Amino acid sequence: MRNVCARASGHPRRREQHRRERVMNKWSRRAFIGAGTVAGGGFLLGVAGFTFAPSRHSLVSADAAAKGQLTTWITITPDNMIDILIPHCEMGQGASTALAMMAAEELEADWSLVRVQEAPAEDAYANGYIIRAMGGGYVPAMLGRGVDYGAYKAMEWIGLMVTGGSTSVRGTGEWGMRVAGAAAKEMLVAAAAKQWNVPASECVAKSSRITHAASGKSATYGELAPAAATESVPTSPTLKNPDTFTIRRTSAQRLDLPSKVDGSAVYAIDFTMPGMLYAALAIAPVQGGKLVAVDTAPADAMPGVKKVVKLDEAVAVVADSFWRARRALAALKPEFSDAGHGAVSTDSIFAAFDQALGPAPAVPKNAARTITADYRAPFLAHATMEPMVCTARVEGAGAETLAEVWAGVQDPLNARSVAAKALGTDVHNVRLTNFMLGGGFGRRLPFTFDYVDLGVRVAKAMSPIPVKTIWTRENDLQHDYYRGAALSRHAGALDANGTPLAAHSNYTGGGNDEAVFMPYKIAEMAAEGKKAPHAIREGQWRSVLNSQHGFFKESFIDEMAHAAGKDPFEFRRGLVTEQPRFKAALEKAASMSGWGTPLPPGEGRGIAVCDSFGTICAEVVHVAVSPEGQLKVLNVYAAIDCGDVINLDGATAQAEGGIIFALSAALLSEITIDKGQVVQTNFRDYPMIHIADAPKITTAFIRSDAPLGGLGEPPVPPLAPALCNAIFAATGVRVRELPIRKTSLKKA
């Protein structure tokens, strides 16, 4: 997937002038400065800027022709291999393969000749396509070039190269890779037409070769690439009709899998280099706490220990092996302050939530029946398979500090900035190498790089010796950026016929328009957030706020259906007659599951549908509950409308992974707080489901005319409510608090 050197030599400052020359493109800096300016945190393009700004994909190196670089993202070598540069990390989601497929499709490439590499952490690869993912279809065509270039320059200035929010395919893929592939194809055709002195319209590109039937001439892309690289890069190349796709919509082999299977894949935790030392950390257990005192003598006397490093909020032991560092750390008894948060607990946080919510929302007084319910969701950790780790080598001091950093992050540019800030040096004095990630789920997103910050500070204390700082599972679980806890208070009203009149909610823990949206045709619907701040730090967790609100809203609509005496599927379907995508997803999931067919006693089905990241996902969960209350999840059926699918096998894996991730959280997971600190320490008290617990998962993808949606996150929100609704169908027990293990499931 990428070149990883055991020994990285040289420093970024010494290479900076060469790097700038290499990536700045044929467009001059003076022209760039004339096109727009940075102001207020963004890049502003004037009218001339939108008109004359270069295409984002046209930014290539000065020696593009020599090496066959046709666009920013595509280089073709003389042996006809196609190298596609991907400005996203690979963390198991398969984005690198999907993005390469989108480029290769438009390029008419031979898929067997395609290679991918993650773009380096350099300004030239800042990713502005995230803006397109959030609404690219609404940008007028005449403004598209300026918007893309302006977004790129804004992200370059901010320092973002992020992978997250289900934006890779629907942003970079749709607006970057497709266009780059189509542009490269047109350049190759133009080069062939000039060489053969024939009309370009008579040249055909297919399987990495250009042919001219009338003359019998043909050439590989590799043979034509040097000449093609001198052609002007098309701004708006013609894209293929989806009906002619030959690579997309297939199950092309994932490009990242072979190295994972044969063990050659390198993760940040695998990285090593000669002379490297290891560090183990003890961090203030209460967020915001500081190191007050520590007697270093016990650790100093232990074998292999090189130094005990005192930081503001932590103490680190550096040794010649991680085992020795960890053993020595255990011999210390550091004292930390609690930042005034020592009285904070899970109970105090939820008590504040309850007070902030107040009484249930008001509903029409003329209703035949009213329904009220509270739902509770806990803090959750990301618990990635690979814990946080950062290796760094630091030389010099102050503004002259030079550093090399090796880590696995979801945003290399932001991580580079964090390292630079921690060292008090310029970002261009820091060189960051990113690796495959052993899971992300939001823990390695921008502004969560505490492990990079701590890692470079420890390395600075050992300068110039490289140091790998490894977080233990205990560090990882107790110092996460947690999925927020939340409490939601609902009230609904029905008329005498069971028709819903109102569905209102007040909630704490955060929310947004997407998370609280309900597709149902109900006369009165409202959701209002209430503030109840606390000291626990939070971050983005797979599906973000949708994970809590999916549980809240789809559990409550189910309660309304039962109160109305109606089948939960039919109740929902009757309320989405003006939402055809939701209706189709619900109907597909119900059909797949055999909804309505009899089940044995103690079994039940539950249904839920949510819209997140541009994708609609309906799920049916089938459970069995024993008379003693033992739960077994038998089947999950998911109907997913993400507009279109790039890689069918990859999409299925994404859906299955999201469902298992959500199932584990719904059944078992909870982070609790006592005396200001996290109670859980490892998987023994923050359990995950095992293979034996996994249900049979059946997925179906609905192709629609909608823009591409996300896939890594949308299968998460419907799972918990569908599961809890199934439990109610099987037992009559309504689960309103997660995780489910806290509720007795003995039949009511």
Buried (B, 14 or more C-beta within 10 A) or exposed (E): BBEBEEEBEEBBBEEBEEBBEBBBBEBEEEEBEEBBEEEEEBBBBBEEBBEBBBBBBBBBBEEBBEBBBBBBBBBBBEEBBBBBBBBBBBBBBBBBBBBBBBBBBBBBBBBEBBEBBBBBBBBBBBBBBBBBBBEBEEBEEEEBBBBBBBBBBBBBBBBBBBBBBBBBBBBBBBBBBBBBBBBBBBBBBBBBBBBBEBEBEBBBBEBBBBBBEEEEBBBBBBBBBBBBBEBEBBBEBEEBEEEEBEBBBBEBBBBBEEEBEEEEBBBBBBBBBEEBBBBBBBBBBBBBBBBEEBEBEBBBEBEBBBBBBBBEBBBBBBBBEBEBBBBBBBBBEBEBBBBEBBEBBBEBBBEBBBEBBEEBBEBEEEBEBBBBBBBBBBBBBBBBEBBBBBBBBBBBEEEEBBBBBBBBBBBBBBBBBBBBEBBEBBBBBBBBBBBBBBBBBBBBBBEBBBBBBBBBBBBBBBBEBBBBBBBBBBBBBBBBBBBBBBBBBBBBBBBEEBBBBBBBBBBBBBBEEBBBBBBBBBEBBEBEBBEBEBBBBBBBBBBBBBBBBBBBBBBBBBBBBBBBEBBBBBBBBBBBEEBEBBBBBBBBBBBBBBBEEEBEEBBBBBBBBBBBBBBBBBBBBBBBBEEEBEBEBBBBBBBBBBBBBBBBBBBBBBBBBBBBBBBBBBBBBBBBBEEBBBBBBBEEEBBBBEEEBBBEBBBBBBEBEBBBBBBBBBBBBBBBBBBBBBBBBBBEBBBBBBBBBEBEBEBE
